[in-house]
Amino acid sequence: MISLKVSPEISLVDEPVKIQVCGLPPEQIITLRAWLQDEKGRIFHSQAVYVSDTEGKVDLEHSPATGGDFYGVCPMGLFWALKSSSPFQRLRKCDVMGSPFHVHLEVYSHLEFTPFPEKPPAATTSVERWSVSPGVQRLEVRQGRIRGALFIPPGEGPFPGVIDIFGAMGGLVEVRACLLASHGFAALALAYFGYDDLPKTLDHIDLHYFEEAVNFLVNHPKVSKIHLL
């Protein structure tokens, strides 16, 4: 009987998981597929082709992918190769505290080319991929002109401080800051345009705003020191 094993079943998005397929005939061609649905209902998927060993096993830590979205030994390839069914879509978690990504994994005992197979998989399972670990606190920041979210790790602290400024896409992006807090940093996800009452565009940005954010984080009782990314 074909079985698909993934461990751990619950993990942070930056933590590796172990994927194994057992119960296959020796030297059997199979297709492994991963997919998830994001918060907007969009489907992201990936797949790769493998050949079972003489014991009828495929272990992604040792077995090379021979085709699909990546080649060679890539234990986490099915995760980093996830792509949207529609062009120009980016996979990003918005509700970082409330829910994980549910990644579905499927094995097909044949060479499968279509991104959405009609035949049912030979085995399937799913894993939870969280952006934040238990015990991390999220504090909304509205102090002076500063707008953002501060993530504090569990424990007494103080913790090293990080300000996360997420490029030129605007808004408040929290996915990196909460993950940093999961690894022991007091992380401020700082919005600086396109959010709340901040400037709508990048036409004019007051650099003193970032100085205010630095002073806020330096003076926070849970912060020991600060690094700028």
N, C-alpha and C positions, 0 to 999 in steps of 0.2 A: 504494500500500500504506500502510495506516495505521500510524504509529509513535508511540510514547510515549517521550519522553526526559526524564530527570530527572538533574540534576547539582547538586552532587556526589552520588555514590551512597552515600558514607559521610560522616557529619557528626555534630556534636554536636546535641543536641536543641534548642538555642536558636539554631542557625545556619540561615539561610534556604537553601532549595533552589529551583532553577529548573525549572519543569514546562512542557513544550511537547508539543502533539499536532500531527503533520504528516500529509500525505497524505489529507486529508479533501476531499470536494466543497465548493465554496464555499457559505457560508451553511447549513451542515449543523448540525442540532441534535444534540448529543452529551451524554452523562452521564459525568462523571468520578467515580470512587469510590476511596476509600482505606479500608483496614482492617488491623488487626493483632490478634494474639492475645497476651494478657498472660501472666504467669508462672503464673496460676491457670487458664489455659485459656479465659478470657472473651474474647469478641470485641468490639472497639470499631470503629466504622465511621463514615464520613461520605460525602456525595456532593453534587454540584452540577451544574447544567445550564449548558452553554455553547453558543454559536453560532460556527462557524468564520468567519474573515474571507474576503475575496475570493480569497486565495491558498490557502485550505483549511487554515489554521493556527489553533490556539488557544494563546495564550501567556498564562499566568496572571499575568504581570507587567503585562499590558496588557488582556487580555480580561476583561470583566465577567461574573460569574456571574448568570444570569437567574432562577435558582430553586434549590431544594434547601435545604441547611443554612445557607447564607449568600448574600448578594447583593452585587453590585458587584465591583470589582477587589480581590481578596484573594489575593495570591500564596501565602500559607501557610494559607489557609482550610481546606483538606482536612486539615491537621494539627491546628489548634486546635479544629476542630469535631468531632473524634473523640468519639464517645459510646458508652456500653455498650448492648448489646442488652437487658440487664436493668436495671431502674431502681435508682437510688441507688448506683451503682458508680463508683468513682473510679479513673482511670488513674494508676498510680504504679509506678515501677520499684523493685524490691527488690534484685536482684543488679546493683548499679550498676557493679561492676568486671568482671564475668565475661561479660556478654553485652549486646547492644544490643536495642532494639525493631526488629523487621523490619516495616516498613510496606509493604504491597502496594498498588500503584496500578493501576487498571483504567480503560479507556475503552470505552464502549458507543456505537455509532454510531446511537443512537436515544434517545428519552426514556424513562428507566428510573425507575420509582417505587418498586420493592420494594428493601428494604435488602439482600436476598440474592438477586440475580438468578439465574434458572435458565439463561438463555442464556449461553454463554461470551463473554467480552469480546473486542472487536476487537483490542486490544493490552493488554499488561500488563508491569509491571516492579516492582522492589522496591528499597527503600533501607534502609540501616542507620542508626539514630539512636542514638548513644551518649550516655550520661550523663557520661562522663569521657574525657579525651583521653589519648593515650599518654604514659607517663612519670610520671603522677600516682601518688603512693604513698598507700596507705591503712594507717593505723596504729590498731589497736584501743587504746582508752584505758581503763585500769582503774588509776587512781592515787588513793589515798585513797577518797573517796566518789564520785569522778567516773567516769561511765560514758558512753562515746561512741566516736566514730571521728574521727581527725584525718587530713585530706587535705592532702598537701604537693605543691606544683607541682614539676615538674622544674627542676633548676638548683640553684645554690649558695644563693640567697637572701641575706639574710633577706627574707621576704615580709610584706606587710600581713596582719594576722590578723583573722579574723571568727569569731564564735560564732553558729551557726545553731540557734535553738530553734524547733521546729516545732509551734506551736500546742497545742491541747488534745486531740490524738488519741492521745498516749501512744506508747511504744515508741521505737525509734531509727530516725529517718528520715534517709537520707543523700543523697537525690537532689539537694538544693540545694547542700550542702557540696561534693560532688565536682565539681559544675559550676563552683562558685566557684573551686575549685583549678585547674580547667582554664583559668581566665582569670587565674591569677596570685596567688590568695589562699591563705594557709594557713588552712583552714576546719575548725573543730571542729563536727561534728554532735553536739549535746549532748542526751542523753536525760535526763529529769528525773522521769518516773514511768512505770509500766507496762512496765518493762524491767529484766531481771536482778534484782538485789537492791534496786532503788529502790522507793519507795512505789508501791503498786498503783493508787492513785487520786489525784485532785487535792484530796482532803479537807484535807490538811496538807502544805504545801511549805515547806521551810526555805530562806529566801532566802540564807543563808550558803553554800549549795551552789553558787549561781551565782557568788558571790565566789571560791570555790575554783577554779571553772572559769576565771574571768578570770585569776587568778594563775597557774594552770597554763599558759595560752596566752601570757601576757605573758613568762613566764620561759623559754619554749621557744626553743632556739637558732635555729630557722628563722623566728621571728616578729620583725618590726620594730616593729609597732604593732598596736593592736586596735580594732575597731569592733563595737558591739553592734547587731544587727538586731532 
